[in-house]
């Protein structure tokens, strides 16, 4: 009986170790969905990075250090507090399969009281079940942006175009990985650029930045690797530096 009990305890311990190791691996590769939020210090400029899985850092190795908001934080220095509010799979449009506005991170990003908002979203709106046309997308984007400037909130908003989407060896036709449609992503990038111009917001053209770098997307064609995330962070940093 004691031997059986020891075996059961050993199995439970090994199972717990395996589960912990699995979670740690998922967390370090940006696959856990977990976020790590901290509070800004007095005097720090608050930078909110709002977006989908590309902002979150899906698939990034050593995720806590190499997701683009973390890299951006290092570039900006101690005078800035950068918070990652990215959520994988989320879209701009309210009638999409997973609207960003239905997430806790959206509410947290509103409550963060950002001085600077970096907004990069739209890739998931290209899915067949989500896409209608550019006009409806622009209307939804304007509505979402309006929520960040309601009341006393007046952040400087930088609009980022969606990263270029690529086909892989296992995809083709019109649909790439995760049901993303590269041609529609191109259309969405143009719509975002138009909204930036119409609202007078600085535009960071991530779509153009990533257009000639398929090597950053070799894993699944949609999510940039560490080099791609670092390039995005540098582009955002340059835009902030130029603005100020």
N, C-alpha and C positions, 0 to 999 in steps of 0.2 A: 504493500500500500504506500509506504514512504517512498519507494523507488518510483512508483507511478506518479506520485505527487511531484517529485523532483523533475521528472521528465516533462510534466505539464508546465511547471514553472519555467523550465528551461525553454520550452517551445514558446511560451508567452514572451519571455525576455527577448528571444531571437526575433520574434515577430515585431515587437516594439522597436528593436534596433533597425530592422528592415524598413519599417514604415517611416521612422525618423530619417534614415538615410535617403529614402525615396523622396520625402518632402524637401530635404535639404538640396537634393539634386534639382528638383523642380524649381525651387526658389532661386538657386544660383543660375538657372538658365532661363529665367523670366517666364516660367510656365505655371507658376503656382497661383497667380492672380492676387497674391498678397501685396500689400503696399506698405511702405515705411514712411510714416509722416512724423515730422518734428515741428516744433514751434519756433517761429522767428524771434530773434533777439530785438531789443529796442534799437531803432535806427536802421535796421536792415531793410533794403528794398525787396518787396515780396514779388516773386516771379511765379506765376501759375502756368504750368504746362498742361494744357487740356487736349485730349485726343483719344485715339483708339489704341490698338495693340502696338503700333509703331512708336507712339509716345511712351506707352507702358514699357516696352522693351522686350516683346515676345521673342524668345529664342536667343537673347543676348547672353553670352557666357560671362560669368562673374557679374550677374545682373546688378547687384547693388552699386557697383563702381562704373559700369559701362553702358547702362541705359542712357539715352541722350540727355535727359534732364540732369542726371548725376554728373556727366561730363561737362555740361553747361555750367553747373554750379562751381566746378573747379576752375573753369575759365573766368567766370565772373568774379570769384573771390569772396572774401568774408563779408563784404558790404552788401551782399545779396543773399536772400534765402529762396532757394528754388524748390518747388514742390511738384511732384509728379502726380497728376490727376488723370492719367491715361487709363482706359478700360478696354480690354480686348473685345473685339467683335462689335463694338458700338458704332452707331451711325448718327448722322445729323438729323434725318427726317423723323418726325414724331410717329409716323405710321410705318416705320421700318420694323424689321424683325426684332431689333434690339436698340432702341433709341438711347442715346447717351443721357438724355434728360430724365430717364427713369432710374438712374443709378445714384447710389449714395455719394460717389465721388463727385457727381455734378453738384449736389447740394453742398458738399464740402468745399468745392472750388468757389462757389458763390460766397460761402462764409469765410473764406480765406482772406477776403478783402485785398485782392492783388493790386499792386501798383503797375505791374506789367503782366499781360496775358498773352501767352503764345498758344495760338489755336491751330491745330492741325488734325483735320478729320474730313472724311468723305469717301475713303476707299471702300468701306462696307456699304455705302449707299449705291455702289455699282452693281450689287448682286441683283439677279433677275427679279427676285421678289420685292426688292426695295426701290428700284429705279423707275421713275415716271418720265421726267424730262428736266432739262436744266432750269426752267422757270420755277418749277415746284421746289427743286433743290435750293435755289437761291432764296426763295421765300422762307423755307425752313431754316436756312443758315442765318438769314437776317433776324428771324425770330429768336433763335438761340443766342445770337450775339447781343440782341437787345436786352436779354436777361442779365447780362454782365455789366450793363451800363445803366441799370434801373436804379432809381432812388439816388443815394449819395455816392454810388460807386462810379468812379471815372478812371478806370485803368487805361494805360496805353495798350492798345490791342494790335498785335502783329498777326496777320493772317498768313498761314503757310499753305501752299498748294499741296495736294496729296502726292506722296512719292510715286514714281513710275512703277507700274505693275508689270511683271514679266511672266511669260510662259516658261514652263520647265519641260523636261523630257517626258513627263507624264501628263502634260496638259497641252491643249491646243484648241483650234477653232476660235470660239469667242470667250471661253471660260477658263480661267487659270485656277490656281489653288484657292481653296476656301470660297469657291464660287465667285471670285472677283473677276470682273471683266475689264481687261486693260484698256480697250477702246473707250469704254464709258469713263474709266478713271481719267483718261485724257480730257474728256468733255467736262468732267467735274473740276479738274484743275483750272480749266479756262473759266468756268463759272465762279470759282473762288477768286480768281484774279479780277474778275469783273466786280464782284462784291467789294473787294478791297478798294478798287478805284472809286466806286460809287460812294463808299462810306468814308473815303479819305484815310484808310488805314495803311500802314506800311505793309508791303507784301514781301514774304520770303519764299522764293520760288524753289521749293524742294523738288518739285516735279522736274524742273530743268536740271537741278543739281544732280539728280539720280538718273537722268535719261541716258547718260553714256557710261553707266557703271553697273552693268548686269552682274559683275563679279561680286558686288555687295549683296546680291539677292540669290546666290546660287542654291541656298538651302531649300527655299520653297517659292521663290519668285515674287514674294509679297513683302516679307520682313527683312530689313537690312541687317547685316551682321555688325560686328563691333566696329569695323572700319566705316561702314555706312552710318551708324549711329554717331560716331565721332565727327563725321563730315556734317551731319545735320546739326549737331551741337555747335560746331564752328560757324556754320552759316547763321544760326540764330544769334550767337555771340556777336558776330560782325554786324548784324542788323541792329542789335541793341546798342553797340558801341557807336555806330554811325548815327543813330538817332539822337543819342545824348551828346 
